[in-house]
Amino acid sequence: MISPSCRRLPLLLLVLGLSAFAAEPSPQLLLQPTRARPGDPVLVTVRGSKEAPTGTLGERALRFFPVPGGFAALIGLPVEQVPGQLPLTVSVAGAPGAEPTRLTHMLDVVEPGWRTRTLKVANKFVKPPPEVEARMEADQAAFNTAFAQPFAEPLFDKAFVLPRKARVTAPYGDLRTFNGQKQSQHFGTDLSGGTGTPVSAANGGTVVMTRDNYAAGNTVLIHHGAGLYTAYFHLSAIAVKEGERVKRGQLLGKVGNTGRVTGPHLHWGARVDNLWVDPTTLLQLQFTASDRSTSGGASRETR
């Protein structure tokens, strides 16, 4: 004979189940950084979502990948982005038959304050001779191929770090005039260093380029997944091969002065969703709850 207390057990379990369901937290939207400059990478995280959300930042679509506790999307702001408030909208699927949850936020985009500089380089890099045009076209084709990797989950599980602990001699965004003629913008961060000093991977990933390029010199590109790449230009030597899987802190090569340079240094770049972004902002992003800043050793040049 079944006791009354046993007959009440299924009902008790049902009540507990409903209570647990009711207590399930609503999806939470997190944004890094909360105030950004044009050219910054932005990390959008949705906690408490069991399925990949969809969304946009401004008019650019977000591509989400799984992270502990939810999903995240990494996107870049164009350097041409007008300062002001940029709308963020994310849609999270609900229970079967329920309407999706709509999450919104406004990202504050502040004035970039780009610095203007005049540099002197060899004339061949300002007005390349006709005989190197084919080489430059081949370089561009190689970059396009390297940057065409399929979108994938992150190949790293730690925060990004500097490829070398050194002084920043030229920040991202510099407006440059070469030899009083050619004007361009600096889409990377220059780190000081003498020829032959080591350069390491900023995070785990796969090497997708090792090449001597006309302007960038000896180059290493790493694909980190999540639509993110880091670039290492002007090397004097390369220590890895294309297709090699590398870890954070692994030796990639050595500082040099190959390509279009005014002296030996490392040009370090980051590319997100087909845009060159400020790699120093990448160091500040926490991709997991346990991430902590480990990028000490850099200081910006006084503007």
PALUM-113198 format. One record per residue: residue in one letter; x, y, z of N, C-alpha, C in turn. Coordinates in steps of 0.1 Angstrom, whole numbers, plus 5000, padded with zeros to 4 digits. Layout:
N
> aa neast nnorth nup caeast canorth caup ceast cnorth cup
> A X Y Z X Y Z X Y Z
...
end
This chain:
303
> aa neast nnorth nup caeast canorth caup ceast cnorth cup
> M 5009 4988 5000 5000 5000 5000 5009 5012 5000
> I 5006 5022 4991 5014 5034 4990 5009 5044 5001
> S 5019 5049 5009 5016 5059 5019 5011 5072 5014
> P 5003 5080 5021 4999 5093 5016 5011 5102 5013
> S 5022 5101 5021 5034 5109 5018 5040 5106 5005
> C 5040 5093 5001 5045 5090 4988 5036 5095 4977
> R 5023 5095 4979 5014 5099 4968 5016 5114 4966
> R 5020 5122 4976 5022 5136 4975 5036 5140 4968
> L 5044 5130 4966 5058 5132 4961 5057 5138 4947
> P 5050 5132 4937 5050 5138 4923 5045 5153 4923
> L 5035 5156 4931 5030 5170 4932 5041 5179 4937
> L 5048 5174 4948 5059 5182 4954 5070 5185 4943
> L 5074 5174 4936 5084 5176 4925 5079 5186 4915
> L 5066 5186 4911 5061 5195 4901 5062 5209 4906
> V 5058 5211 4919 5059 5225 4924 5073 5230 4925
> L 5083 5221 4929 5097 5225 4929 5101 5228 4915
> G 5097 5220 4905 5101 5223 4891 5096 5236 4886
> L 5083 5240 4889 5077 5252 4885 5085 5264 4892
> S 5088 5262 4905 5095 5272 4912 5109 5275 4906
> A 5116 5264 4902 5129 5266 4896 5128 5273 4882
> F 5117 5269 4875 5115 5276 4862 5112 5291 4864
> A 5104 5294 4874 5100 5308 4876 5113 5316 4880
> A 5122 5309 4887 5134 5316 4892 5145 5318 4882
> E 5143 5312 4870 5153 5312 4860 5156 5327 4856
> P 5168 5332 4857 5171 5346 4854 5168 5350 4840
> S 5164 5362 4838 5162 5368 4825 5176 5370 4818
> P 5176 5370 4805 5189 5372 4798 5194 5386 4801
> Q 5207 5387 4802 5214 5399 4806 5224 5403 4795
> L 5224 5416 4792 5232 5422 4781 5244 5429 4787
> L 5256 5426 4783 5268 5432 4788 5276 5438 4777
> L 5282 5450 4779 5289 5457 4768 5303 5461 4772
> Q 5313 5458 4764 5327 5462 4767 5333 5468 4754
> P 5338 5480 4755 5338 5490 4766 5324 5496 4766
> T 5321 5503 4777 5308 5510 4778 5308 5524 4770
> R 5320 5529 4768 5323 5541 4760 5334 5538 4751
> A 5332 5540 4738 5342 5536 4728 5345 5547 4719
> R 5357 5546 4713 5362 5555 4702 5359 5549 4689
> P 5358 5557 4678 5358 5551 4665 5371 5542 4663
> G 5369 5530 4657 5381 5521 4656 5382 5511 4667
> D 5374 5512 4677 5375 5503 4689 5368 5490 4685
> P 5374 5478 4690 5366 5466 4691 5356 5466 4702
> V 5344 5461 4700 5334 5461 4710 5329 5446 4712
> L 5328 5442 4725 5324 5429 4728 5310 5429 4734
> V 5301 5422 4728 5287 5422 4733 5284 5408 4738
> T 5281 5407 4751 5278 5394 4757 5264 5393 4762
> V 5258 5382 4760 5244 5379 4765 5245 5367 4774
> R 5243 5369 4787 5243 5359 4797 5229 5353 4799
> G 5228 5340 4801 5215 5334 4804 5207 5330 4792
> S 5213 5330 4780 5207 5326 4768 5211 5312 4764
> K 5202 5303 4761 5205 5289 4757 5207 5287 4742
> E 5202 5297 4735 5204 5297 4720 5211 5309 4715
> A 5218 5308 4704 5225 5320 4699 5216 5332 4696
> P 5218 5343 4702 5209 5355 4699 5212 5360 4685
> T 5205 5370 4681 5207 5378 4669 5207 5393 4673
> G 5214 5401 4665 5213 5415 4668 5222 5424 4659
> T 5221 5437 4662 5229 5446 4654 5235 5457 4664
> L 5246 5463 4660 5252 5474 4666 5252 5485 4655
> G 5244 5495 4656 5242 5504 4645 5235 5497 4634
> E 5242 5497 4622 5237 5489 4611 5245 5476 4608
> R 5254 5473 4617 5263 5462 4615 5257 5450 4623
> A 5256 5438 4616 5251 5426 4622 5261 5420 4631
> L 5256 5414 4642 5265 5407 4652 5265 5393 4649
> R 5277 5387 4651 5278 5372 4649 5282 5366 4662
> F 5273 5358 4668 5275 5353 4682 5282 5340 4682
> F 5290 5338 4692 5296 5325 4695 5295 5321 4709
> P 5295 5308 4713 5292 5304 4727 5304 5308 4736
> V 5300 5312 4748 5310 5315 4759 5303 5309 4771
> P 5311 5307 4782 5305 5301 4794 5294 5310 4799
> G 5282 5304 4801 5271 5312 4806 5262 5319 4795
> G 5266 5318 4783 5258 5325 4772 5265 5325 4759
> F 5264 5337 4753 5270 5339 4739 5276 5353 4739
> A 5285 5355 4730 5292 5368 4728 5294 5370 4713
> A 5295 5383 4710 5298 5387 4696 5309 5398 4697
> L 5319 5398 4688 5329 5408 4687 5327 5415 4674
> I 5327 5429 4675 5325 5437 4663 5334 5449 4664
> G 5337 5455 4653 5346 5467 4653 5338 5479 4648
> L 5342 5491 4654 5336 5503 4650 5345 5509 4639
> P 5339 5514 4628 5347 5520 4617 5354 5533 4622
> V 5365 5536 4617 5372 5548 4621 5364 5560 4617
> E 5355 5559 4607 5346 5570 4603 5334 5571 4611
> Q 5332 5563 4621 5320 5563 4629 5318 5577 4636
> V 5307 5583 4634 5304 5596 4639 5301 5595 4654
> P 5308 5603 4662 5306 5603 4677 5291 5606 4680
> G 5287 5600 4691 5273 5601 4695 5268 5587 4701
> Q 5255 5585 4702 5250 5573 4707 5247 5563 4695
> L 5251 5551 4697 5249 5541 4687 5240 5530 4693
> P 5229 5527 4686 5220 5517 4692 5224 5503 4691
> L 5223 5495 4702 5225 5481 4702 5212 5474 4704
> T 5209 5464 4696 5196 5457 4697 5199 5442 4696
> V 5195 5434 4706 5197 5420 4706 5183 5413 4708
> S 5181 5402 4701 5169 5394 4703 5173 5380 4708
> V 5167 5376 4719 5170 5363 4725 5158 5354 4724
> A 5159 5342 4719 5148 5333 4718 5143 5329 4732
> G 5129 5328 4733 5123 5324 4746 5119 5310 4746
> A 5111 5306 4755 5105 5292 4756 5097 5290 4743
> P 5095 5277 4740 5086 5274 4728 5073 5281 4729
> G 5069 5288 4719 5056 5295 4718 5057 5309 4724
> A 5068 5313 4731 5069 5326 4737 5076 5336 4728
> E 5073 5348 4729 5079 5359 4721 5094 5360 4725
> P 5103 5363 4716 5117 5365 4719 5118 5377 4729
> T 5129 5377 4737 5132 5388 4745 5141 5398 4738
> R 5137 5411 4738 5144 5421 4731 5152 5429 4741
> L 5165 5430 4739 5174 5437 4747 5180 5449 4740
> T 5180 5461 4746 5185 5473 4739 5195 5480 4748
> H 5204 5488 4741 5213 5496 4749 5218 5507 4739
> M 5224 5517 4744 5230 5528 4736 5245 5528 4739
> L 5253 5526 4729 5268 5527 4731 5272 5542 4729
> D 5279 5547 4738 5284 5561 4737 5297 5561 4729
> V 5297 5567 4717 5309 5568 4709 5315 5582 4711
> V 5328 5583 4715 5333 5596 4719 5343 5600 4708
> E 5347 5613 4709 5356 5618 4699 5370 5611 4699
> P 5376 5607 4688 5388 5599 4688 5400 5607 4692
> G 5401 5620 4688 5413 5628 4691 5425 5623 4684
> W 5424 5619 4671 5436 5614 4663 5447 5624 4663
> R 5459 5619 4664 5471 5627 4663 5476 5628 4649
> T 5482 5640 4645 5487 5642 4632 5502 5642 4632
> R 5509 5634 4623 5523 5633 4623 5528 5634 4608
> T 5541 5638 4607 5548 5639 4594 5560 5630 4595
> L 5561 5620 4585 5572 5610 4586 5580 5611 4573
> K 5592 5606 4574 5601 5605 4562 5605 5591 4560
> V 5602 5586 4548 5605 5572 4544 5611 5573 4530
> A 5616 5561 4526 5622 5560 4513 5611 5564 4502
> N 5615 5571 4492 5605 5576 4482 5598 5564 4475
> K 5605 5553 4474 5599 5541 4467 5586 5536 4474
> F 5585 5540 4487 5573 5536 4494 5561 5546 4493
> V 5565 5558 4489 5555 5569 4487 5549 5568 4472
> K 5559 5566 4463 5555 5564 4449 5562 5552 4444
> P 5555 5540 4446 5562 5527 4442 5564 5527 4427
> P 5576 5522 4423 5579 5521 4409 5570 5511 4402
> P 5568 5512 4389 5559 5503 4382 5563 5489 4384
> E 5576 5486 4385 5580 5472 4386 5575 5464 4398
> V 5571 5472 4409 5566 5465 4421 5551 5465 4422
> E 5544 5470 4412 5529 5470 4413 5524 5456 4413
> A 5530 5447 4405 5525 5433 4405 5528 5427 4419
> R 5539 5430 4425 5542 5425 4438 5531 5430 4448
> M 5528 5442 4448 5518 5448 4457 5504 5442 4455
> E 5501 5439 4442 5488 5432 4439 5488 5418 4445
> A 5499 5411 4444 5500 5398 4449 5500 5398 4465
> D 5506 5408 4471 5505 5410 4485 5490 5411 4489
> Q 5483 5420 4482 5469 5422 4486 5461 5410 4485
> A 5463 5402 4474 5456 5390 4472 5459 5380 4483
> A 5471 5380 4488 5475 5371 4499 5468 5375 4512
> F 5467 5388 4514 5460 5392 4526 5445 5389 4525
> N 5439 5390 4513 5425 5387 4512 5423 5372 4515
> T 5432 5364 4510 5430 5349 4512 5431 5346 4527
> A 5441 5352 4534 5444 5350 4548 5432 5354 4556
> F 5425 5365 4552 5414 5371 4560 5401 5364 4557
> A 5401 5354 4548 5388 5348 4544 5385 5335 4551
> Q 5391 5333 4563 5388 5321 4571 5373 5320 4575
> P 5367 5308 4575 5353 5307 4579 5352 5311 4594
> F 5340 5317 4596 5337 5321 4610 5337 5309 4619
> A 5343 5310 4630 5345 5298 4639 5345 5303 4654
> E 5343 5293 4663 5343 5296 4677 5358 5301 4680
> P 5359 5308 4691 5373 5313 4695 5383 5301 4697
> L 5395 5304 4692 5406 5294 4694 5414 5297 4706
> F 5409 5306 4715 5416 5310 4727 5407 5309 4739
> D 5413 5308 4751 5405 5308 4763 5410 5317 4774
> K 5418 5326 4770 5424 5336 4779 5423 5350 4773
> A 5426 5360 4782 5426 5374 4777 5438 5376 4768
> F 5437 5386 4759 5448 5390 4751 5459 5397 4758
> V 5471 5396 4754 5483 5402 4760 5491 5409 4749
> L 5500 5418 4753 5509 5425 4744 5518 5414 4738
> P 5521 5416 4725 5531 5407 4718 5545 5410 4723
> R 5548 5421 4729 5560 5424 4736 5558 5436 4745
> K 5564 5435 4757 5562 5446 4767 5571 5457 4763
> A 5565 5468 4758 5573 5478 4753 5565 5491 4752
> R 5572 5502 4750 5566 5515 4749 5558 5516 4736
> V 5546 5522 4736 5539 5525 4724 5545 5538 4718
> T 5550 5537 4706 5557 5548 4699 5547 5555 4689
> A 5537 5548 4685 5527 5554 4676 5514 5546 4678
> P 5504 5553 4683 5491 5547 4686 5483 5545 4674
> Y 5473 5536 4675 5463 5534 4665 5456 5548 4661
> G 5453 5550 4649 5446 5562 4644 5454 5574 4640
> D 5467 5574 4642 5475 5585 4638 5472 5588 4623
> L 5471 5601 4621 5469 5606 4607 5483 5610 4602
> R 5488 5604 4591 5502 5605 4587 5503 5611 4574
> T 5514 5619 4572 5518 5624 4559 5532 5620 4557
> F 5534 5612 4546 5547 5607 4542 5554 5616 4532
> N 5566 5621 4536 5574 5629 4527 5567 5641 4522
> G 5557 5646 4530 5550 5658 4527 5540 5656 4515
> Q 5537 5643 4512 5528 5640 4500 5517 5631 4504
> K 5521 5618 4505 5510 5608 4507 5505 5608 4521
> Q 5491 5608 4522 5485 5608 4535 5478 5595 4538
> S 5478 5590 4550 5472 5578 4554 5469 5578 4569
> Q 5462 5567 4573 5459 5566 4588 5466 5553 4592
> H 5470 5554 4605 5478 5543 4611 5468 5533 4617
> F 5466 5521 4611 5456 5511 4616 5463 5500 4624
> G 5472 5504 4633 5478 5495 4643 5485 5503 4654
> T 5492 5495 4662 5499 5501 4673 5514 5498 4672
> D 5523 5508 4672 5537 5505 4670 5543 5504 4684
> L 5551 5493 4686 5558 5490 4699 5573 5491 4697
> S 5580 5498 4705 5594 5499 4704 5601 5486 4705
> G 5614 5486 4700 5622 5474 4701 5633 5474 4691
> G 5645 5469 4695 5656 5468 4687 5655 5456 4678
> T 5662 5456 4667 5662 5445 4657 5667 5432 4664
> G 5659 5422 4663 5662 5409 4669 5656 5406 4682
> T 5649 5416 4688 5642 5413 4700 5629 5405 4698
> P 5625 5397 4707 5614 5387 4704 5600 5393 4703
> V 5592 5387 4695 5578 5390 4693 5569 5378 4696
> S 5559 5379 4704 5551 5367 4708 5537 5368 4704
> A 5530 5357 4703 5515 5357 4700 5507 5364 4711
> A 5498 5372 4707 5490 5379 4717 5479 5370 4723
> N 5476 5359 4716 5467 5349 4721 5468 5336 4712
> G 5461 5326 4716 5461 5314 4708 5453 5315 4695
> G 5458 5307 4685 5451 5308 4672 5459 5300 4662
> T 5456 5302 4649 5463 5295 4638 5469 5305 4629
> V 5482 5302 4625 5489 5311 4616 5484 5310 4602
> V 5479 5321 4596 5473 5321 4583 5482 5328 4573
> M 5493 5335 4577 5502 5341 4568 5516 5342 4574
> T 5526 5338 4566 5540 5342 4569 5546 5346 4556
> R 5548 5359 4554 5551 5364 4540 5559 5377 4541
> D 5568 5379 4532 5575 5391 4530 5567 5400 4521
> N 5560 5410 4527 5552 5420 4519 5559 5433 4516
> Y 5556 5439 4505 5563 5451 4501 5563 5462 4512
> A 5551 5466 4517 5550 5477 4527 5550 5471 4541
> A 5544 5460 4544 5544 5455 4558 5557 5447 4561
> G 5565 5444 4551 5577 5436 4554 5574 5422 4558
> N 5583 5416 4565 5580 5402 4570 5568 5402 4579
> T 5558 5394 4576 5545 5395 4583 5541 5381 4588
> V 5535 5382 4600 5528 5370 4605 5513 5374 4608
> L 5504 5367 4603 5489 5369 4607 5484 5356 4614
> I 5477 5359 4625 5471 5348 4633 5456 5349 4633
> H 5449 5338 4630 5434 5338 4630 5431 5332 4644
> H 5423 5340 4652 5419 5336 4665 5405 5330 4666
> G 5398 5329 4655 5384 5325 4656 5376 5338 4659
> A 5362 5336 4659 5353 5347 4662 5355 5359 4653
> G 5360 5357 4641 5362 5368 4631 5373 5377 4635
> L 5383 5373 4643 5393 5381 4648 5407 5376 4644
> Y 5415 5386 4639 5429 5383 4635 5438 5393 4642
> T 5451 5389 4645 5461 5398 4648 5473 5398 4638
> A 5479 5409 4636 5490 5411 4626 5503 5416 4633
> Y 5514 5411 4627 5527 5414 4632 5536 5418 4620
> F 5539 5431 4619 5546 5436 4607 5561 5439 4609
> H 5568 5440 4599 5582 5445 4598 5592 5436 4606
> L 5589 5423 4606 5598 5414 4614 5612 5412 4607
> S 5622 5410 4614 5635 5406 4608 5636 5391 4606
> A 5628 5383 4614 5628 5369 4612 5615 5364 4617
> I 5611 5352 4611 5598 5346 4614 5601 5332 4619
> A 5594 5328 4630 5597 5316 4637 5586 5306 4636
> V 5575 5308 4628 5564 5299 4627 5561 5297 4612
> K 5552 5287 4610 5548 5284 4596 5533 5285 4595
> E 5529 5287 4582 5514 5288 4580 5508 5275 4583
> G 5496 5275 4589 5489 5264 4594 5492 5259 4608
> E 5503 5265 4614 5507 5261 4627 5497 5267 4638
> R 5494 5258 4647 5486 5263 4659 5495 5268 4669
> V 5493 5281 4674 5501 5287 4684 5494 5290 4696
> K 5502 5291 4707 5496 5295 4720 5499 5309 4724
> R 5492 5315 4733 5495 5328 4738 5509 5328 4744
> G 5517 5338 4739 5530 5340 4744 5541 5332 4736
> Q 5537 5324 4726 5546 5317 4718 5554 5326 4709
> L 5567 5323 4707 5575 5331 4699 5571 5330 4684
> L 5568 5342 4678 5564 5343 4664 5576 5347 4655
> G 5585 5356 4660 5596 5361 4652 5603 5371 4660
> K 5610 5380 4653 5618 5390 4659 5616 5404 4653
> V 5617 5414 4661 5615 5428 4656 5625 5431 4645
> G 5621 5439 4635 5630 5443 4624 5626 5456 4619
> N 5631 5459 4607 5628 5472 4600 5625 5469 4585
> T 5618 5458 4582 5615 5454 4568 5603 5461 4564
> G 5601 5464 4551 5590 5471 4546 5591 5486 4547
> R 5579 5493 4548 5579 5508 4549 5580 5512 4564
> V 5592 5515 4568 5595 5519 4582 5604 5531 4583
> T 5604 5537 4594 5614 5547 4597 5625 5542 4606
> G 5624 5530 4611 5634 5524 4620 5628 5511 4625
> P 5636 5503 4632 5631 5490 4637 5620 5492 4648
> H 5609 5484 4647 5598 5484 4656 5589 5473 4652
> L 5579 5470 4661 5568 5461 4658 5555 5469 4655
> H 5550 5467 4643 5536 5472 4641 5527 5460 4644
> W 5518 5462 4654 5509 5452 4659 5495 5457 4655
> G 5487 5448 4648 5474 5452 4644 5464 5441 4648
> A 5451 5445 4648 5440 5436 4651 5429 5439 4641
> R 5423 5429 4635 5412 5430 4625 5400 5422 4630
> V 5389 5429 4630 5376 5423 4635 5366 5425 4624
> D 5359 5414 4619 5348 5416 4610 5352 5425 4599
> N 5364 5423 4593 5369 5431 4581 5372 5445 4584
> L 5374 5449 4597 5379 5462 4600 5391 5462 4609
> W 5401 5470 4605 5413 5472 4614 5408 5480 4627
> V 5411 5474 4639 5406 5481 4651 5418 5483 4660
> D 5416 5491 4671 5427 5494 4680 5430 5482 4689
> P 5442 5476 4687 5445 5464 4694 5447 5466 4709
> T 5450 5479 4714 5452 5481 4728 5438 5480 4735
> T 5427 5483 4728 5414 5481 4734 5411 5466 4736
> L 5416 5458 4726 5414 5444 4727 5419 5438 4740
> L 5430 5444 4745 5436 5439 4757 5427 5441 4769
> Q 5417 5450 4769 5409 5453 4780 5396 5444 4780
> L 5393 5437 4770 5381 5429 4769 5382 5416 4777
> Q 5372 5414 4785 5371 5401 4793 5361 5392 4785
> F 5367 5381 4779 5359 5372 4772 5352 5362 4781
> T 5358 5359 4793 5352 5351 4803 5352 5358 4816
> A 5344 5353 4825 5342 5359 4838 5356 5359 4846
> S 5364 5350 4843 5377 5348 4850 5388 5356 4844
> D 5386 5363 4833 5396 5371 4826 5401 5382 4835
> R 5414 5384 4836 5420 5396 4843 5430 5402 4834
> S 5432 5415 4835 5441 5422 4827 5456 5417 4830
> T 5463 5413 4819 5477 5409 4821 5486 5415 4811
> S 5482 5427 4807 5489 5434 4796 5499 5444 4801
> G 5504 5444 4813 5513 5454 4818 5525 5455 4810
> G 5532 5467 4811 5544 5469 4804 5544 5478 4793
> A 5532 5483 4789 5531 5493 4778 5528 5507 4783
> S 5533 5517 4777 5529 5530 4780 5527 5538 4767
> R 5517 5546 4766 5515 5554 4754 5525 5565 4753
> E 5529 5568 4741 5537 5580 4738 5529 5592 4741
> T 5534 5602 4748 5527 5614 4751 5523 5621 4738
> R 5510 5625 4737 5505 5632 4724 5507 5647 4725
end
